Amino acid sequence: MALKQILRTSLVPRAAVVMTGAALLTATFVSACSSDSGSSPVSQNLTGRGPITYVEGKDTTETGAVKQLVERWNAAHPDEKVTFKEQSNDANQQYDDLKQHLNAKSSDYDVVALDVPWTAEFAAKGWIQPLKDQFQIDTSTLLSPPVASATYNGTLYAAPRNTNGGLLYYRKDLVQEAPKTWSELLSSCPKAREAGIGCYAGQFAPYEGLTVNTAEVINAFGGSFVGADGKTPTVNSPQARAGLSILVEAYKNGDIPPQALSFKEPESQNAFVTGKLMYMRGWPSSFGDAGSDASAVKDKFGVAPLPGKDGIGASTLGGYNAAISAFSKNKATALDFLRYLISEDAQHIVAQGALPSVRASVYDDPALIAKMPYLPALKDSIASAVPRPVTPYYSAVSKAVQENAYKAIEGKQSVDEAIIGMQKGIETAGS
């Protein structure tokens, strides 16, 4: 998914469907189904070659990066061309579209771009091809956190297509250098008060952004949410309590301003760009607006990795993973296309479209750094990042995290009650 998109928080498809259209669509799916009752779909069509369809959300990059990728592939593979099926820019609609096709075992989607939290769910449901045995891909040149986001139960199920990491935007006219720890950040907040502005804000409205912000402080202090099986809750720990306490205490003493409880990405960015914050947790997509001529902080801000307990923190990953549909008829071609998507050439196209690359070497390109000065900080951020909880029940897990974190930050329940509430919510996520 493109960095700036907000992750879906409800996995329930909309029910308003015209019955005749639904019947026609169902008939189309059935006719396109490539599996049979004799064996598992993941064991079929392994050597199939021919044209394939690649499905991804709307290409909003200025360079048309996705279209460039497809055009370059097609020029080199005239007998195995890729058709780009461009979805809407809405994450909920993207998810519903993919779920509808794959649940119907349709073969018309060959390679699908999955927002990182969806990968485990689609893998658990048998909708995507495991990348093992003859379908192994070489991930040795890729940053390890994006690879982890594409892995479920110890098996790689997708190729990381692009990634994303959180950054700390800071006012370098107010602080000499970016804080590396939460202790350093919070101890500098009196400078913000002296300047008559807020100290720190992220995305604290009760939506996916709050899950991200909560996960980052909990992970930074050594906490986690689920075990390696993607189901066993692990959030009830001293480390998780220590992390959540950072946000709770910062809001309580005013280091996080009251209005920040309504902030999503646009509101937090606006507060920083208009000079009302000393620190902001944001994505790389905020860099352009902060540096624009209309910005009150133009030439007055810097970017750094997020703070942690003792050093660089633990950003939550964003981005897309590209997976092969278990129902594709041309899986050999699809596999080659996945390998192409993580190649040096393809990842430079991705980076030029301002989508963070999954290859470490791209972040050291002087031409790209000149265009996007935040790249060195982003590389450090992603290198220490942690995927969202890798679980087939991500939506329910996210809901448990954000609802309890919000109540704790606004002071309606204690940190202990919030952590126990998260634990109970995750326990019942699969039921």
Residue pairs with C-beta under 8 A, 6 or more apart in sequence:
1 7
1 57
1 91
1 94
1 113
1 115
1 116
1 318
1 319
1 320
2 57
2 58
2 60
2 61
2 89
2 320
2 355
3 162
3 164
3 283
3 284
3 285
3 318
3 319
3 355
3 356
4 60
4 265
4 283
4 285
5 57
5 89
5 91
5 115
6 91
6 207
6 208
6 209
6 264
6 265
7 91
7 115
7 117
7 208
7 398
8 91
8 92
8 94
8 95
8 115
8 208
8 395
9 207
9 208
9 395
9 398
9 399
9 402
10 92
10 395
11 95
11 99
11 395
13 96
13 99
13 100
14 96
25 100
26 104
28 106
29 100
29 101
29 104
29 105
29 106
30 104
32 106
32 107
32 108
33 104
33 105
33 106
33 107
33 327
34 41
34 44
34 45
34 105
34 107
34 327
34 328
34 329
35 41
35 44
35 105
35 326
35 327
36 44
40 126
41 105
41 126
41 326
41 327
42 126
42 129
42 130
42 326
45 328
45 329
45 330
45 331
46 134
46 135
46 331
46 332
47 331
47 332
48 328
48 329
48 330
48 331
48 332
48 333
49 80
49 330
49 332
49 333
50 79
50 80
50 329
50 330
50 333
51 80
51 81
51 82
51 83
51 330
51 333
52 80
52 81
52 82
52 83
52 110
52 111
52 328
52 330
52 333
52 334
52 337
53 82
53 83
53 84
53 85
53 108
53 109
53 110
53 111
54 70
54 82
54 83
54 84
54 85
54 110
54 111
54 112
54 113
54 322
54 337
55 85
55 87
55 97
55 98
55 109
55 111
55 112
55 113
56 66
56 84
56 85
56 86
56 87
56 112
56 113
56 320
57 86
57 87
57 88
57 89
57 91
57 94
57 113
58 86
58 87
58 88
58 89
59 65
59 66
59 67
59 84
59 86
60 89
61 353
61 354
61 355
62 353
62 354
63 349
63 352
63 353
63 354
64 353
65 349
65 350
65 352
65 353
65 355
66 84
66 86
66 353
67 84
68 349
68 353
69 340
69 341
69 346
69 349
69 350
70 82
70 83
70 84
72 345
72 346
72 349
73 81
73 82
73 337
73 340
74 81
74 82
77 333
77 336
80 330
80 333
80 336
82 111
82 337
85 109
87 93
87 94
87 97
88 94
91 115
94 115
95 115
95 118
98 109
98 112
98 114
98 118
98 122
101 108
101 109
102 109
102 112
102 122
102 125
102 127
102 128
102 325
102 326
102 327
103 125
103 127
105 327
106 327
107 325
107 327
107 328
107 329
109 325
109 327
109 328
110 324
110 325
110 328
110 329
110 330
110 331
110 333
110 334
111 322
111 323
111 324
111 325
111 328
111 334
111 337
111 338
112 122
112 128
112 322
112 323
112 325
113 161
113 320
113 321
113 322
114 122
114 128
114 158
114 320
114 321
114 322
114 323
115 319
115 320
115 321
116 149
116 150
116 317
116 318
116 319
116 320
116 321
116 387
116 388
117 388
117 389
117 394
117 398
118 394
119 128
119 149
119 150
119 152
119 157
119 158
119 321
119 323
119 390
120 152
120 230
120 390
120 391
120 392
120 394
121 391
121 392
121 393
121 394
122 128
122 157
122 323
123 130
123 152
123 153
123 155
123 157
123 392
124 152
124 230
124 392
125 392
126 326
127 325
127 326
127 327
128 157
128 158
128 323
128 324
128 325
128 326
129 135
129 157
129 323
129 324
129 325
129 326
129 328
129 331
129 334
130 155
130 156
130 157
131 137
131 155
131 156
131 157
131 158
131 159
131 324
131 338
132 155
132 156
135 324
135 331
135 335
136 156
137 156
137 159
137 335
137 338
137 339
137 342
138 339
139 147
139 156
139 159
139 160
139 342
141 342
141 344
141 359
141 360
141 361
142 160
142 342
142 358
142 359
142 360
143 160
143 163
143 358
143 359
143 360
143 382
143 383
144 383
145 163
145 317
145 382
145 383
145 384
145 385
145 386
145 387
146 160
146 163
146 317
146 319
146 321
146 358
146 382
147 156
147 160
147 358
148 387
148 390
149 160
149 163
149 317
149 319
149 321
149 387
149 388
149 390
150 156
150 157
150 158
150 159
150 160
150 321
150 323
151 157
151 390
152 230
152 390
152 392
153 228
153 229
153 230
154 228
157 321
157 323
158 321
158 322
158 323
158 338
159 321
159 322
159 323
159 338
159 339
159 341
159 342
160 319
160 320
160 321
160 322
160 342
160 358
161 319
161 320
161 321
161 322
161 341
161 342
161 350
161 358
162 319
162 320
162 350
162 355
162 356
162 357
162 358
163 317
163 318
163 319
163 356
163 357
163 358
163 382
163 385
164 283
164 284
164 317
164 318
164 319
164 355
164 356
164 382
165 283
165 284
165 315
165 316
165 317
165 318
165 356
165 378
165 381
165 382
165 385
166 212
166 216
166 281
166 282
166 283
166 306
166 315
166 316
166 381
167 281
167 282
167 283
167 284
167 286
167 287
167 303
167 304
167 305
167 306
167 315
167 374
167 377
167 378
167 381
168 178
168 179
168 185
168 279
168 280
168 281
168 303
168 304
168 305
168 306
168 307
169 272
169 279
169 280
169 281
169 282
169 286
169 290
169 301
169 302
169 303
170 178
170 179
170 278
170 279
170 280
170 301
170 302
170 303
170 304
171 277
171 278
171 279
171 297
171 300
171 301
172 300
172 301
172 302
173 300
174 191
174 192
174 195
174 278
175 188
175 191
175 278
178 302
178 303
178 304
179 185
179 188
179 279
179 307
180 304
180 307
180 308
180 311
180 312
181 307
181 308
181 309
181 310
181 311
182 217
182 220
182 246
182 307
182 308
182 309
182 313
184 307
185 200
185 279
185 307
186 199
186 200
186 246
186 250
186 255
188 199
188 278
189 199
189 200
189 255
189 278
191 278
192 198
192 199
192 255
192 277
192 278
192 279
193 199
195 278
197 275
197 276
197 277
197 278
198 256
198 257
198 260
198 271
198 276
198 277
198 278
199 250
199 254
199 255
199 256
199 257
199 277
199 278
199 279
200 250
200 255
200 256
200 277
200 278
200 279
200 280
200 281
201 256
201 257
201 260
201 263
201 268
201 271
201 272
201 277
201 279
201 280
201 281
202 209
202 213
202 260
202 263
202 268
202 280
202 281
202 282
203 209
203 210
203 212
203 213
203 263
203 264
203 265
203 268
203 281
204 210
204 213
204 247
204 251
204 256
204 260
204 261
204 262
204 263
204 406
204 409
205 261
205 262
205 263
205 264
205 267
206 402
206 403
206 406
207 264
207 402
208 398
208 402
209 264
209 265
210 401
210 402
210 405
210 406
211 388
211 398
211 401
211 402
211 405
212 316
212 388
213 247
213 281
214 243
214 244
214 247
214 401
214 402
214 405
215 225
215 316
215 386
215 388
215 389
215 401
216 281
216 306
216 313
216 314
216 315
216 316
216 386
217 243
217 244
217 246
217 247
217 313
218 224
218 225
218 235
218 239
218 240
218 243
218 244
219 243
219 313
219 314
219 316
219 386
220 243
220 306
220 307
220 308
220 309
220 313
220 314
221 239
221 240
221 242
221 243
221 246
221 308
221 309
222 239
222 242
222 243
222 309
223 234
223 235
223 237
223 239
223 240
223 241
223 242
223 243
224 234
224 235
224 237
224 239
224 240
224 389
225 233
225 234
225 235
225 389
225 391
225 397
225 401
225 422
225 426
226 232
226 233
226 234
226 235
226 389
226 390
226 391
226 397
226 426
227 233
227 234
230 389
230 390
230 391
230 392
230 393
231 391
231 392
231 393
231 429
231 430
233 422
233 423
233 426
233 427
235 401
235 419
235 422
235 423
235 426
236 419
236 420
236 422
236 423
237 419
240 419
240 422
241 415
241 416
241 419
242 309
244 405
244 408
244 415
244 418
244 419
245 415
247 256
247 405
247 408
247 409
248 408
248 409
248 411
248 415
250 256
251 258
251 260
251 261
251 409
251 410
251 411
252 411
256 409
257 277
259 271
260 268
260 271
261 406
261 409
261 410
263 271
265 282
265 283
265 286
268 277
268 280
268 281
268 282
269 280
269 282
269 286
269 289
269 290
271 277
271 280
272 280
272 282
272 286
272 290
272 297
272 301
273 286
273 289
273 290
273 292
273 294
273 295
273 296
273 297
274 296
275 296
275 297
280 286
281 306
283 318
284 354
284 356
284 372
284 374
284 378
285 354
287 303
287 372
287 373
287 374
289 295
290 297
290 298
290 301
291 298
291 299
291 301
292 298
303 373
303 374
303 377
303 378
304 377
305 312
305 313
305 315
305 377
305 380
305 381
305 384
306 312
306 313
306 314
306 315
306 381
307 313
308 314
308 384
312 380
312 381
312 384
313 384
314 384
314 385
314 386
315 381
315 382
315 384
315 385
315 386
316 385
316 386
316 387
316 388
317 382
317 385
317 386
317 387
317 388
319 355
319 356
319 358
322 338
322 341
324 331
324 334
324 335
324 338
325 334
328 334
340 346
342 358
342 359
344 359
344 361
344 362
347 357
347 358
347 359
347 362
348 357
348 362
348 365
348 368
350 357
351 357
351 362
351 365
351 368
351 372
352 368
352 371
354 372
356 378
356 382
357 363
360 379
360 383
362 368
363 369
363 375
363 376
363 378
363 379
364 379
368 375
369 375
369 376
388 394
388 398
389 397
389 398
391 397
391 429
392 430
393 429
393 430
396 425
396 426
396 428
396 429
396 430
397 425
397 426
397 429
399 425
400 421
400 422
400 424
400 425
400 426
400 429
401 422
401 425
403 421
403 425
404 413
404 417
404 418
404 419
404 421
404 422
404 425
405 418
405 422
407 413
407 417
407 418
407 421
408 414
408 415
408 417
408 418
413 421
